[in-house]
Amino acid sequence: MEEITYMHPDDLKAVWICHECHKVFVFHSDVDDHKGLSGHKMVEKVTLISPETFA
Ligand SMILES: [Zn+2]
């Protein structure tokens, strides 16, 4: 399965954590989807110090 993802400038510099279900989101668009689908609002943005964490 191939999927082309267009990245937001913040992508890979930060992640978002939902404190209501403890999911972690790498893409900001996923956060918007999650808020819309789940109704969860306690999503915190966490800035990454080292992008290599995801390498
Ligand atoms: Zn959630």
mmCIF file of the protein (N, C-alpha, C, O) and its ligand, coordinates in Angstrom:
data_MODEL
# 
_entry.id   MODEL 
# 
loop_
_entity.id 
_entity.type 
_entity.pdbx_number_of_molecules 
1 polymer     1 
2 non-polymer 1 
# 
_entity_poly.entity_id                      1 
_entity_poly.type                           'polypeptide(L)' 
_entity_poly.nstd_linkage                   no 
_entity_poly.nstd_monomer                   no 
_entity_poly.pdbx_seq_one_letter_code       MEEITYMHPDDLKAVWICHECHKVFVFHSDVDDHKGLSGHKMVEKVTLISPETFA 
_entity_poly.pdbx_seq_one_letter_code_can   MEEITYMHPDDLKAVWICHECHKVFVFHSDVDDHKGLSGHKMVEKVTLISPETFA 
_entity_poly.pdbx_strand_id                 A 
# 
loop_
_entity_poly_seq.entity_id 
_entity_poly_seq.num 
_entity_poly_seq.mon_id 
_entity_poly_seq.hetero 
1 1  MET n 
1 2  GLU n 
1 3  GLU n 
1 4  ILE n 
1 5  THR n 
1 6  TYR n 
1 7  MET n 
1 8  HIS n 
1 9  PRO n 
1 10 ASP n 
1 11 ASP n 
1 12 LEU n 
1 13 LYS n 
1 14 ALA n 
1 15 VAL n 
1 16 TRP n 
1 17 ILE n 
1 18 CYS n 
1 19 HIS n 
1 20 GLU n 
1 21 CYS n 
1 22 HIS n 
1 23 LYS n 
1 24 VAL n 
1 25 PHE n 
1 26 VAL n 
1 27 PHE n 
1 28 HIS n 
1 29 SER n 
1 30 ASP n 
1 31 VAL n 
1 32 ASP n 
1 33 ASP n 
1 34 HIS n 
1 35 LYS n 
1 36 GLY n 
1 37 LEU n 
1 38 SER n 
1 39 GLY n 
1 40 HIS n 
1 41 LYS n 
1 42 MET n 
1 43 VAL n 
1 44 GLU n 
1 45 LYS n 
1 46 VAL n 
1 47 THR n 
1 48 LEU n 
1 49 ILE n 
1 50 SER n 
1 51 PRO n 
1 52 GLU n 
1 53 THR n 
1 54 PHE n 
1 55 ALA n 
# 
loop_
_struct_asym.id 
_struct_asym.entity_id 
A 1 
B 2 
# 
loop_
_chem_comp.id 
_chem_comp.type 
_chem_comp.mon_nstd_flag 
ALA 'L-peptide linking' y 
ASP 'L-peptide linking' y 
CYS 'L-peptide linking' y 
GLU 'L-peptide linking' y 
GLY 'peptide linking'   y 
HIS 'L-peptide linking' y 
ILE 'L-peptide linking' y 
LEU 'L-peptide linking' y 
LYS 'L-peptide linking' y 
MET 'L-peptide linking' y 
PHE 'L-peptide linking' y 
PRO 'L-peptide linking' y 
SER 'L-peptide linking' y 
THR 'L-peptide linking' y 
TRP 'L-peptide linking' y 
TYR 'L-peptide linking' y 
VAL 'L-peptide linking' y 
ZN  non-polymer         . 
# 
_pdbx_entity_nonpoly.entity_id   2 
_pdbx_entity_nonpoly.name        ? 
_pdbx_entity_nonpoly.comp_id     ZN 
# 
_pdbx_nonpoly_scheme.asym_id         B 
_pdbx_nonpoly_scheme.entity_id       2 
_pdbx_nonpoly_scheme.mon_id          ZN 
_pdbx_nonpoly_scheme.ndb_seq_num     1 
_pdbx_nonpoly_scheme.pdb_seq_num     101 
_pdbx_nonpoly_scheme.auth_seq_num    101 
_pdbx_nonpoly_scheme.pdb_mon_id      ZN 
_pdbx_nonpoly_scheme.auth_mon_id     ZN 
_pdbx_nonpoly_scheme.pdb_strand_id   A 
_pdbx_nonpoly_scheme.pdb_ins_code    . 
# 
loop_
_atom_site.group_PDB 
_atom_site.id 
_atom_site.type_symbol 
_atom_site.label_atom_id 
_atom_site.label_alt_id 
_atom_site.label_comp_id 
_atom_site.label_asym_id 
_atom_site.label_entity_id 
_atom_site.label_seq_id 
_atom_site.pdbx_PDB_ins_code 
_atom_site.Cartn_x 
_atom_site.Cartn_y 
_atom_site.Cartn_z 
_atom_site.occupancy 
_atom_site.B_iso_or_equiv 
_atom_site.pdbx_formal_charge 
_atom_site.auth_seq_id 
_atom_site.auth_comp_id 
_atom_site.auth_asym_id 
_atom_site.auth_atom_id 
_atom_site.pdbx_PDB_model_num 
ATOM   1   N  N  . MET A 1 1  ? 0.854   -1.194 0.000  1.00 0.00 ? 1   MET A N  1 
ATOM   2   C  CA . MET A 1 1  ? 0.000   0.000  0.000  1.00 0.00 ? 1   MET A CA 1 
ATOM   3   C  C  . MET A 1 1  ? 0.892   1.248  0.000  1.00 0.00 ? 1   MET A C  1 
ATOM   4   O  O  . MET A 1 1  ? 1.772   1.398  0.848  1.00 0.00 ? 1   MET A O  1 
ATOM   5   N  N  . GLU A 1 2  ? 0.655   2.109  -0.940 1.00 0.00 ? 2   GLU A N  1 
ATOM   6   C  CA . GLU A 1 2  ? 1.433   3.332  -1.017 1.00 0.00 ? 2   GLU A CA 1 
ATOM   7   C  C  . GLU A 1 2  ? 0.562   4.530  -0.699 1.00 0.00 ? 2   GLU A C  1 
ATOM   8   O  O  . GLU A 1 2  ? -0.601  4.605  -1.096 1.00 0.00 ? 2   GLU A O  1 
ATOM   9   N  N  . GLU A 1 3  ? 1.145   5.451  0.016  1.00 0.00 ? 3   GLU A N  1 
ATOM   10  C  CA . GLU A 1 3  ? 0.386   6.640  0.388  1.00 0.00 ? 3   GLU A CA 1 
ATOM   11  C  C  . GLU A 1 3  ? 1.324   7.835  0.346  1.00 0.00 ? 3   GLU A C  1 
ATOM   12  O  O  . GLU A 1 3  ? 2.408   7.811  0.930  1.00 0.00 ? 3   GLU A O  1 
ATOM   13  N  N  . ILE A 1 4  ? 0.899   8.868  -0.344 1.00 0.00 ? 4   ILE A N  1 
ATOM   14  C  CA . ILE A 1 4  ? 1.700   10.084 -0.405 1.00 0.00 ? 4   ILE A CA 1 
ATOM   15  C  C  . ILE A 1 4  ? 1.185   11.046 0.653  1.00 0.00 ? 4   ILE A C  1 
ATOM   16  O  O  . ILE A 1 4  ? -0.001  11.371 0.704  1.00 0.00 ? 4   ILE A O  1 
ATOM   17  N  N  . THR A 1 5  ? 2.104   11.487 1.490  1.00 0.00 ? 5   THR A N  1 
ATOM   18  C  CA . THR A 1 5  ? 1.715   12.385 2.571  1.00 0.00 ? 5   THR A CA 1 
ATOM   19  C  C  . THR A 1 5  ? 2.392   13.730 2.367  1.00 0.00 ? 5   THR A C  1 
ATOM   20  O  O  . THR A 1 5  ? 3.613   13.808 2.233  1.00 0.00 ? 5   THR A O  1 
ATOM   21  N  N  . TYR A 1 6  ? 1.601   14.773 2.345  1.00 0.00 ? 6   TYR A N  1 
ATOM   22  C  CA . TYR A 1 6  ? 2.144   16.115 2.239  1.00 0.00 ? 6   TYR A CA 1 
ATOM   23  C  C  . TYR A 1 6  ? 2.351   16.660 3.643  1.00 0.00 ? 6   TYR A C  1 
ATOM   24  O  O  . TYR A 1 6  ? 1.399   16.773 4.415  1.00 0.00 ? 6   TYR A O  1 
ATOM   25  N  N  . MET A 1 7  ? 3.573   16.992 3.972  1.00 0.00 ? 7   MET A N  1 
ATOM   26  C  CA . MET A 1 7  ? 3.886   17.304 5.347  1.00 0.00 ? 7   MET A CA 1 
ATOM   27  C  C  . MET A 1 7  ? 3.764   18.790 5.651  1.00 0.00 ? 7   MET A C  1 
ATOM   28  O  O  . MET A 1 7  ? 4.132   19.653 4.854  1.00 0.00 ? 7   MET A O  1 
ATOM   29  N  N  . HIS A 1 8  ? 3.239   19.043 6.820  1.00 0.00 ? 8   HIS A N  1 
ATOM   30  C  CA . HIS A 1 8  ? 3.163   20.381 7.379  1.00 0.00 ? 8   HIS A CA 1 
ATOM   31  C  C  . HIS A 1 8  ? 4.561   20.734 7.903  1.00 0.00 ? 8   HIS A C  1 
ATOM   32  O  O  . HIS A 1 8  ? 5.298   19.846 8.332  1.00 0.00 ? 8   HIS A O  1 
ATOM   33  N  N  . PRO A 1 9  ? 4.938   22.031 7.873  1.00 0.00 ? 9   PRO A N  1 
ATOM   34  C  CA . PRO A 1 9  ? 6.284   22.407 8.356  1.00 0.00 ? 9   PRO A CA 1 
ATOM   35  C  C  . PRO A 1 9  ? 6.562   21.946 9.779  1.00 0.00 ? 9   PRO A C  1 
ATOM   36  O  O  . PRO A 1 9  ? 7.713   21.677 10.125 1.00 0.00 ? 9   PRO A O  1 
ATOM   37  N  N  . ASP A 1 10 ? 5.538   21.850 10.600 1.00 0.00 ? 10  ASP A N  1 
ATOM   38  C  CA . ASP A 1 10 ? 5.735   21.411 11.979 1.00 0.00 ? 10  ASP A CA 1 
ATOM   39  C  C  . ASP A 1 10 ? 5.929   19.906 12.096 1.00 0.00 ? 10  ASP A C  1 
ATOM   40  O  O  . ASP A 1 10 ? 6.393   19.410 13.122 1.00 0.00 ? 10  ASP A O  1 
ATOM   41  N  N  . ASP A 1 11 ? 5.569   19.177 11.029 1.00 0.00 ? 11  ASP A N  1 
ATOM   42  C  CA . ASP A 1 11 ? 5.677   17.737 11.123 1.00 0.00 ? 11  ASP A CA 1 
ATOM   43  C  C  . ASP A 1 11 ? 7.132   17.333 11.313 1.00 0.00 ? 11  ASP A C  1 
ATOM   44  O  O  . ASP A 1 11 ? 8.032   17.916 10.708 1.00 0.00 ? 11  ASP A O  1 
ATOM   45  N  N  . LEU A 1 12 ? 7.347   16.369 12.125 1.00 0.00 ? 12  LEU A N  1 
ATOM   46  C  CA . LEU A 1 12 ? 8.654   15.834 12.496 1.00 0.00 ? 12  LEU A CA 1 
ATOM   47  C  C  . LEU A 1 12 ? 9.423   16.746 13.447 1.00 0.00 ? 12  LEU A C  1 
ATOM   48  O  O  . LEU A 1 12 ? 10.507  16.387 13.905 1.00 0.00 ? 12  LEU A O  1 
ATOM   49  N  N  . LYS A 1 13 ? 8.871   17.928 13.748 1.00 0.00 ? 13  LYS A N  1 
ATOM   50  C  CA . LYS A 1 13 ? 9.484   18.759 14.783 1.00 0.00 ? 13  LYS A CA 1 
ATOM   51  C  C  . LYS A 1 13 ? 8.681   18.682 16.066 1.00 0.00 ? 13  LYS A C  1 
ATOM   52  O  O  . LYS A 1 13 ? 9.142   19.090 17.132 1.00 0.00 ? 13  LYS A O  1 
ATOM   53  N  N  . ALA A 1 14 ? 7.489   18.161 15.950 1.00 0.00 ? 14  ALA A N  1 
ATOM   54  C  CA . ALA A 1 14 ? 6.638   18.077 17.120 1.00 0.00 ? 14  ALA A CA 1 
ATOM   55  C  C  . ALA A 1 14 ? 5.691   16.897 16.959 1.00 0.00 ? 14  ALA A C  1 
ATOM   56  O  O  . ALA A 1 14 ? 5.403   16.451 15.848 1.00 0.00 ? 14  ALA A O  1 
ATOM   57  N  N  . VAL A 1 15 ? 5.222   16.413 18.078 1.00 0.00 ? 15  VAL A N  1 
ATOM   58  C  CA . VAL A 1 15 ? 4.156   15.427 18.057 1.00 0.00 ? 15  VAL A CA 1 
ATOM   59  C  C  . VAL A 1 15 ? 3.038   15.934 18.960 1.00 0.00 ? 15  VAL A C  1 
ATOM   60  O  O  . VAL A 1 15 ? 3.238   16.839 19.770 1.00 0.00 ? 15  VAL A O  1 
ATOM   61  N  N  . TRP A 1 16 ? 1.882   15.347 18.811 1.00 0.00 ? 16  TRP A N  1 
ATOM   62  C  CA . TRP A 1 16 ? 0.747   15.718 19.632 1.00 0.00 ? 16  TRP A CA 1 
ATOM   63  C  C  . TRP A 1 16 ? 0.289   14.488 20.395 1.00 0.00 ? 16  TRP A C  1 
ATOM   64  O  O  . TRP A 1 16 ? 0.177   13.400 19.830 1.00 0.00 ? 16  TRP A O  1 
ATOM   65  N  N  . ILE A 1 17 ? 0.027   14.670 21.680 1.00 0.00 ? 17  ILE A N  1 
ATOM   66  C  CA . ILE A 1 17 ? -0.416  13.563 22.512 1.00 0.00 ? 17  ILE A CA 1 
ATOM   67  C  C  . ILE A 1 17 ? -1.821  13.860 23.022 1.00 0.00 ? 17  ILE A C  1 
ATOM   68  O  O  . ILE A 1 17 ? -2.076  14.914 23.605 1.00 0.00 ? 17  ILE A O  1 
ATOM   69  N  N  . CYS A 1 18 ? -2.727  12.914 22.791 1.00 0.00 ? 18  CYS A N  1 
ATOM   70  C  CA . CYS A 1 18 ? -4.081  13.034 23.339 1.00 0.00 ? 18  CYS A CA 1 
ATOM   71  C  C  . CYS A 1 18 ? -4.074  12.488 24.761 1.00 0.00 ? 18  CYS A C  1 
ATOM   72  O  O  . CYS A 1 18 ? -3.799  11.309 24.986 1.00 0.00 ? 18  CYS A O  1 
ATOM   73  N  N  . HIS A 1 19 ? -4.378  13.356 25.709 1.00 0.00 ? 19  HIS A N  1 
ATOM   74  C  CA . HIS A 1 19 ? -4.356  12.921 27.110 1.00 0.00 ? 19  HIS A CA 1 
ATOM   75  C  C  . HIS A 1 19 ? -5.608  12.154 27.496 1.00 0.00 ? 19  HIS A C  1 
ATOM   76  O  O  . HIS A 1 19 ? -5.695  11.619 28.601 1.00 0.00 ? 19  HIS A O  1 
ATOM   77  N  N  . GLU A 1 20 ? -6.569  12.096 26.600 1.00 0.00 ? 20  GLU A N  1 
ATOM   78  C  CA . GLU A 1 20 ? -7.805  11.371 26.925 1.00 0.00 ? 20  GLU A CA 1 
ATOM   79  C  C  . GLU A 1 20 ? -7.707  9.902  26.530 1.00 0.00 ? 20  GLU A C  1 
ATOM   80  O  O  . GLU A 1 20 ? -8.307  9.047  27.181 1.00 0.00 ? 20  GLU A O  1 
ATOM   81  N  N  . CYS A 1 21 ? -6.959  9.597  25.473 1.00 0.00 ? 21  CYS A N  1 
ATOM   82  C  CA . CYS A 1 21 ? -6.809  8.196  25.078 1.00 0.00 ? 21  CYS A CA 1 
ATOM   83  C  C  . CYS A 1 21 ? -5.344  7.813  24.876 1.00 0.00 ? 21  CYS A C  1 
ATOM   84  O  O  . CYS A 1 21 ? -5.041  6.685  24.490 1.00 0.00 ? 21  CYS A O  1 
ATOM   85  N  N  . HIS A 1 22 ? -4.427  8.766  25.142 1.00 0.00 ? 22  HIS A N  1 
ATOM   86  C  CA . HIS A 1 22 ? -2.984  8.507  25.106 1.00 0.00 ? 22  HIS A CA 1 
ATOM   87  C  C  . HIS A 1 22 ? -2.460  8.105  23.744 1.00 0.00 ? 22  HIS A C  1 
ATOM   88  O  O  . HIS A 1 22 ? -1.435  7.430  23.645 1.00 0.00 ? 22  HIS A O  1 
ATOM   89  N  N  . LYS A 1 23 ? -3.149  8.512  22.698 1.00 0.00 ? 23  LYS A N  1 
ATOM   90  C  CA . LYS A 1 23 ? -2.605  8.304  21.360 1.00 0.00 ? 23  LYS A CA 1 
ATOM   91  C  C  . LYS A 1 23 ? -1.596  9.397  21.043 1.00 0.00 ? 23  LYS A C  1 
ATOM   92  O  O  . LYS A 1 23 ? -1.692  10.515 21.549 1.00 0.00 ? 23  LYS A O  1 
ATOM   93  N  N  . VAL A 1 24 ? -0.627  9.058  20.197 1.00 0.00 ? 24  VAL A N  1 
ATOM   94  C  CA . VAL A 1 24 ? 0.394   10.013 19.782 1.00 0.00 ? 24  VAL A CA 1 
ATOM   95  C  C  . VAL A 1 24 ? 0.223   10.259 18.293 1.00 0.00 ? 24  VAL A C  1 
ATOM   96  O  O  . VAL A 1 24 ? 0.086   9.319  17.510 1.00 0.00 ? 24  VAL A O  1 
ATOM   97  N  N  . PHE A 1 25 ? 0.232   11.526 17.909 1.00 0.00 ? 25  PHE A N  1 
ATOM   98  C  CA . PHE A 1 25 ? 0.049   11.899 16.511 1.00 0.00 ? 25  PHE A CA 1 
ATOM   99  C  C  . PHE A 1 25 ? 1.286   12.607 15.990 1.00 0.00 ? 25  PHE A C  1 
ATOM   100 O  O  . PHE A 1 25 ? 1.829   13.498 16.643 1.00 0.00 ? 25  PHE A O  1 
ATOM   101 N  N  . VAL A 1 26 ? 1.718   12.206 14.822 1.00 0.00 ? 26  VAL A N  1 
ATOM   102 C  CA . VAL A 1 26 ? 2.907   12.803 14.221 1.00 0.00 ? 26  VAL A CA 1 
ATOM   103 C  C  . VAL A 1 26 ? 2.516   13.953 13.299 1.00 0.00 ? 26  VAL A C  1 
ATOM   104 O  O  . VAL A 1 26 ? 3.301   14.877 13.086 1.00 0.00 ? 26  VAL A O  1 
ATOM   105 N  N  . PHE A 1 27 ? 1.325   13.897 12.762 1.00 0.00 ? 27  PHE A N  1 
ATOM   106 C  CA . PHE A 1 27 ? 0.893   14.903 11.797 1.00 0.00 ? 27  PHE A CA 1 
ATOM   107 C  C  . PHE A 1 27 ? -0.250  15.734 12.361 1.00 0.00 ? 27  PHE A C  1 
ATOM   108 O  O  . PHE A 1 27 ? -1.181  15.209 12.972 1.00 0.00 ? 27  PHE A O  1 
ATOM   109 N  N  . HIS A 1 28 ? -0.158  17.042 12.142 1.00 0.00 ? 28  HIS A N  1 
ATOM   110 C  CA . HIS A 1 28 ? -1.190  17.930 12.681 1.00 0.00 ? 28  HIS A CA 1 
ATOM   111 C  C  . HIS A 1 28 ? -2.558  17.624 12.103 1.00 0.00 ? 28  HIS A C  1 
ATOM   112 O  O  . HIS A 1 28 ? -3.572  17.780 12.783 1.00 0.00 ? 28  HIS A O  1 
ATOM   113 N  N  . SER A 1 29 ? -2.593  17.186 10.847 1.00 0.00 ? 29  SER A N  1 
ATOM   114 C  CA . SER A 1 29 ? -3.886  16.864 10.237 1.00 0.00 ? 29  SER A CA 1 
ATOM   115 C  C  . SER A 1 29 ? -4.541  15.685 10.953 1.00 0.00 ? 29  SER A C  1 
ATOM   116 O  O  . SER A 1 29 ? -5.768  15.598 11.019 1.00 0.00 ? 29  SER A O  1 
ATOM   117 N  N  . ASP A 1 30 ? -3.717  14.774 11.494 1.00 0.00 ? 30  ASP A N  1 
ATOM   118 C  CA . ASP A 1 30 ? -4.270  13.644 12.247 1.00 0.00 ? 30  ASP A CA 1 
ATOM   119 C  C  . ASP A 1 30 ? -4.928  14.112 13.545 1.00 0.00 ? 30  ASP A C  1 
ATOM   120 O  O  . ASP A 1 30 ? -5.918  13.535 13.996 1.00 0.00 ? 30  ASP A O  1 
ATOM   121 N  N  . VAL A 1 31 ? -4.359  15.174 14.141 1.00 0.00 ? 31  VAL A N  1 
ATOM   122 C  CA . VAL A 1 31 ? -4.939  15.724 15.364 1.00 0.00 ? 31  VAL A CA 1 
ATOM   123 C  C  . VAL A 1 31 ? -6.315  16.295 15.070 1.00 0.00 ? 31  VAL A C  1 
ATOM   124 O  O  . VAL A 1 31 ? -7.265  16.059 15.816 1.00 0.00 ? 31  VAL A O  1 
ATOM   125 N  N  . ASP A 1 32 ? -6.421  17.045 13.983 1.00 0.00 ? 32  ASP A N  1 
ATOM   126 C  CA . ASP A 1 32 ? -7.714  17.609 13.616 1.00 0.00 ? 32  ASP A CA 1 
ATOM   127 C  C  . ASP A 1 32 ? -8.730  16.500 13.378 1.00 0.00 ? 32  ASP A C  1 
ATOM   128 O  O  . ASP A 1 32 ? -9.877  16.596 13.815 1.00 0.00 ? 32  ASP A O  1 
ATOM   129 N  N  . ASP A 1 33 ? -8.302  15.441 12.679 1.00 0.00 ? 33  ASP A N  1 
ATOM   130 C  CA . ASP A 1 33 ? -9.200  14.315 12.430 1.00 0.00 ? 33  ASP A CA 1 
ATOM   131 C  C  . ASP A 1 33 ? -9.637  13.674 13.742 1.00 0.00 ? 33  ASP A C  1 
ATOM   132 O  O  . ASP A 1 33 ? -10.814 13.374 13.944 1.00 0.00 ? 33  ASP A O  1 
ATOM   133 N  N  . HIS A 1 34 ? -8.670  13.471 14.625 1.00 0.00 ? 34  HIS A N  1 
ATOM   134 C  CA . HIS A 1 34 ? -8.961  12.802 15.899 1.00 0.00 ? 34  HIS A CA 1 
ATOM   135 C  C  . HIS A 1 34 ? -9.935  13.618 16.737 1.00 0.00 ? 34  HIS A C  1 
ATOM   136 O  O  . HIS A 1 34 ? -10.867 13.067 17.322 1.00 0.00 ? 34  HIS A O  1 
ATOM   137 N  N  . LYS A 1 35 ? -9.725  14.928 16.795 1.00 0.00 ? 35  LYS A N  1 
ATOM   138 C  CA . LYS A 1 35 ? -10.627 15.791 17.565 1.00 0.00 ? 35  LYS A CA 1 
ATOM   139 C  C  . LYS A 1 35 ? -12.039 15.725 17.002 1.00 0.00 ? 35  LYS A C  1 
ATOM   140 O  O  . LYS A 1 35 ? -13.026 15.692 17.738 1.00 0.00 ? 35  LYS A O  1 
ATOM   141 N  N  . GLY A 1 36 ? -12.106 15.707 15.662 1.00 0.00 ? 36  GLY A N  1 
ATOM   142 C  CA . GLY A 1 36 ? -13.421 15.678 15.035 1.00 0.00 ? 36  GLY A CA 1 
ATOM   143 C  C  . GLY A 1 36 ? -14.122 14.348 15.234 1.00 0.00 ? 36  GLY A C  1 
ATOM   144 O  O  . GLY A 1 36 ? -15.333 14.306 15.453 1.00 0.00 ? 36  GLY A O  1 
ATOM   145 N  N  . LEU A 1 37 ? -13.358 13.251 15.157 1.00 0.00 ? 37  LEU A N  1 
ATOM   146 C  CA . LEU A 1 37 ? -13.956 11.924 15.224 1.00 0.00 ? 37  LEU A CA 1 
ATOM   147 C  C  . LEU A 1 37 ? -14.256 11.493 16.652 1.00 0.00 ? 37  LEU A C  1 
ATOM   148 O  O  . LEU A 1 37 ? -15.281 10.861 16.907 1.00 0.00 ? 37  LEU A O  1 
ATOM   149 N  N  . SER A 1 38 ? -13.357 11.834 17.596 1.00 0.00 ? 38  SER A N  1 
ATOM   150 C  CA . SER A 1 38 ? -13.483 11.308 18.950 1.00 0.00 ? 38  SER A CA 1 
ATOM   151 C  C  . SER A 1 38 ? -14.121 12.311 19.904 1.00 0.00 ? 38  SER A C  1 
ATOM   152 O  O  . SER A 1 38 ? -14.684 11.928 20.930 1.00 0.00 ? 38  SER A O  1 
ATOM   153 N  N  . GLY A 1 39 ? -14.032 13.604 19.563 1.00 0.00 ? 39  GLY A N  1 
ATOM   154 C  CA . GLY A 1 39 ? -14.517 14.623 20.479 1.00 0.00 ? 39  GLY A CA 1 
ATOM   155 C  C  . GLY A 1 39 ? -13.524 14.945 21.578 1.00 0.00 ? 39  GLY A C  1 
ATOM   156 O  O  . GLY A 1 39 ? -13.815 15.754 22.460 1.00 0.00 ? 39  GLY A O  1 
ATOM   157 N  N  . HIS A 1 40 ? -12.342 14.315 21.535 1.00 0.00 ? 40  HIS A N  1 
ATOM   158 C  CA . HIS A 1 40 ? -11.327 14.603 22.544 1.00 0.00 ? 40  HIS A CA 1 
ATOM   159 C  C  . HIS A 1 40 ? -10.753 15.996 22.322 1.00 0.00 ? 40  HIS A C  1 
ATOM   160 O  O  . HIS A 1 40 ? -10.560 16.432 21.187 1.00 0.00 ? 40  HIS A O  1 
ATOM   161 N  N  . LYS A 1 41 ? -10.484 16.684 23.424 1.00 0.00 ? 41  LYS A N  1 
ATOM   162 C  CA . LYS A 1 41 ? -9.992  18.062 23.317 1.00 0.00 ? 41  LYS A CA 1 
ATOM   163 C  C  . LYS A 1 41 ? -8.646  18.262 24.005 1.00 0.00 ? 41  LYS A C  1 
ATOM   164 O  O  . LYS A 1 41 ? -7.963  19.258 23.766 1.00 0.00 ? 41  LYS A O  1 
ATOM   165 N  N  . MET A 1 42 ? -8.266  17.303 24.868 1.00 0.00 ? 42  MET A N  1 
ATOM   166 C  CA . MET A 1 42 ? -7.022  17.477 25.628 1.00 0.00 ? 42  MET A CA 1 
ATOM   167 C  C  . MET A 1 42 ? -5.827  16.946 24.841 1.00 0.00 ? 42  MET A C  1 
ATOM   168 O  O  . MET A 1 42 ? -5.200  15.960 25.227 1.00 0.00 ? 42  MET A O  1 
ATOM   169 N  N  . VAL A 1 43 ? -5.528  17.611 23.743 1.00 0.00 ? 43  VAL A N  1 
ATOM   170 C  CA . VAL A 1 43 ? -4.394  17.206 22.922 1.00 0.00 ? 43  VAL A CA 1 
ATOM   171 C  C  . VAL A 1 43 ? -3.271  18.222 23.125 1.00 0.00 ? 43  VAL A C  1 
ATOM   172 O  O  . VAL A 1 43 ? -3.450  19.420 22.904 1.00 0.00 ? 43  VAL A O  1 
ATOM   173 N  N  . GLU A 1 44 ? -2.123  17.725 23.546 1.00 0.00 ? 44  GLU A N  1 
ATOM   174 C  CA . GLU A 1 44 ? -0.993  18.589 23.844 1.00 0.00 ? 44  GLU A CA 1 
ATOM   175 C  C  . GLU A 1 44 ? 0.079   18.456 22.774 1.00 0.00 ? 44  GLU A C  1 
ATOM   176 O  O  . GLU A 1 44 ? 0.431   17.349 22.366 1.00 0.00 ? 44  GLU A O  1 
ATOM   177 N  N  . LYS A 1 45 ? 0.595   19.598 22.324 1.00 0.00 ? 45  LYS A N  1 
ATOM   178 C  CA . LYS A 1 45 ? 1.703   19.595 21.381 1.00 0.00 ? 45  LYS A CA 1 
ATOM   179 C  C  . LYS A 1 45 ? 3.011   19.469 22.142 1.00 0.00 ? 45  LYS A C  1 
ATOM   180 O  O  . LYS A 1 45 ? 3.248   20.195 23.107 1.00 0.00 ? 45  LYS A O  1 
ATOM   181 N  N  . VAL A 1 46 ? 3.858   18.546 21.706 1.00 0.00 ? 46  VAL A N  1 
ATOM   182 C  CA . VAL A 1 46 ? 5.147   18.325 22.353 1.00 0.00 ? 46  VAL A CA 1 
ATOM   183 C  C  . VAL A 1 46 ? 6.239   18.524 21.320 1.00 0.00 ? 46  VAL A C  1 
ATOM   184 O  O  . VAL A 1 46 ? 6.330   17.780 20.343 1.00 0.00 ? 46  VAL A O  1 
ATOM   185 N  N  . THR A 1 47 ? 7.072   19.540 21.545 1.00 0.00 ? 47  THR A N  1 
ATOM   186 C  CA . THR A 1 47 ? 8.146   19.826 20.605 1.00 0.00 ? 47  THR A CA 1 
ATOM   187 C  C  . THR A 1 47 ? 9.306   18.877 20.823 1.00 0.00 ? 47  THR A C  1 
ATOM   188 O  O  . THR A 1 47 ? 9.708   18.606 21.954 1.00 0.00 ? 47  THR A O  1 
ATOM   189 N  N  . LEU A 1 48 ? 9.832   18.379 19.721 1.00 0.00 ? 48  LEU A N  1 
ATOM   190 C  CA . LEU A 1 48 ? 10.936  17.441 19.800 1.00 0.00 ? 48  LEU A CA 1 
ATOM   191 C  C  . LEU A 1 48 ? 12.254  18.186 19.771 1.00 0.00 ? 48  LEU A C  1 
ATOM   192 O  O  . LEU A 1 48 ? 12.451  19.093 18.962 1.00 0.00 ? 48  LEU A O  1 
ATOM   193 N  N  . ILE A 1 49 ? 13.151  17.800 20.653 1.00 0.00 ? 49  ILE A N  1 
ATOM   194 C  CA . ILE A 1 49 ? 14.471  18.425 20.672 1.00 0.00 ? 49  ILE A CA 1 
ATOM   195 C  C  . ILE A 1 49 ? 15.334  17.849 19.562 1.00 0.00 ? 49  ILE A C  1 
ATOM   196 O  O  . ILE A 1 49 ? 16.076  18.570 18.896 1.00 0.00 ? 49  ILE A O  1 
ATOM   197 N  N  . SER A 1 50 ? 15.228  16.551 19.375 1.00 0.00 ? 50  SER A N  1 
ATOM   198 C  CA . SER A 1 50 ? 16.072  15.893 18.379 1.00 0.00 ? 50  SER A CA 1 
ATOM   199 C  C  . SER A 1 50 ? 15.209  15.148 17.357 1.00 0.00 ? 50  SER A C  1 
ATOM   200 O  O  . SER A 1 50 ? 14.559  14.157 17.690 1.00 0.00 ? 50  SER A O  1 
ATOM   201 N  N  . PRO A 1 51 ? 15.208  15.630 16.114 1.00 0.00 ? 51  PRO A N  1 
ATOM   202 C  CA . PRO A 1 51 ? 14.412  14.939 15.090 1.00 0.00 ? 51  PRO A CA 1 
ATOM   203 C  C  . PRO A 1 51 ? 14.869  13.500 14.855 1.00 0.00 ? 51  PRO A C  1 
ATOM   204 O  O  . PRO A 1 51 ? 14.101  12.678 14.355 1.00 0.00 ? 51  PRO A O  1 
ATOM   205 N  N  . GLU A 1 52 ? 16.107  13.195 15.212 1.00 0.00 ? 52  GLU A N  1 
ATOM   206 C  CA . GLU A 1 52 ? 16.616  11.837 15.008 1.00 0.00 ? 52  GLU A CA 1 
ATOM   207 C  C  . GLU A 1 52 ? 15.870  10.798 15.815 1.00 0.00 ? 52  GLU A C  1 
ATOM   208 O  O  . GLU A 1 52 ? 15.985  9.597  15.568 1.00 0.00 ? 52  GLU A O  1 
ATOM   209 N  N  . THR A 1 53 ? 15.102  11.273 16.784 1.00 0.00 ? 53  THR A N  1 
ATOM   210 C  CA . THR A 1 53 ? 14.296  10.348 17.580 1.00 0.00 ? 53  THR A CA 1 
ATOM   211 C  C  . THR A 1 53 ? 13.411  9.481  16.682 1.00 0.00 ? 53  THR A C  1 
ATOM   212 O  O  . THR A 1 53 ? 13.116  8.330  17.001 1.00 0.00 ? 53  THR A O  1 
ATOM   213 N  N  . PHE A 1 54 ? 13.000  10.056 15.564 1.00 0.00 ? 54  PHE A N  1 
ATOM   214 C  CA . PHE A 1 54 ? 12.083  9.343  14.671 1.00 0.00 ? 54  PHE A CA 1 
ATOM   215 C  C  . PHE A 1 54 ? 12.786  8.612  13.546 1.00 0.00 ? 54  PHE A C  1 
ATOM   216 O  O  . PHE A 1 54 ? 12.134  7.950  12.738 1.00 0.00 ? 54  PHE A O  1 
ATOM   217 N  N  . ALA A 1 55 ? 14.096  8.717  13.478 1.00 0.00 ? 55  ALA A N  1 
ATOM   218 C  CA . ALA A 1 55 ? 14.805  8.132  12.351 1.00 0.00 ? 55  ALA A CA 1 
ATOM   219 C  C  . ALA A 1 55 ? 14.729  6.609  12.405 1.00 0.00 ? 55  ALA A C  1 
ATOM   220 O  O  . ALA A 1 55 ? 15.273  5.933  11.532 1.00 0.00 ? 55  ALA A O  1 
HETATM 221 ZN ZN . ZN  B 2 .  ? -8.057  10.898 22.083 1.00 0.00 2 101 ZN  A ZN 1 
# 
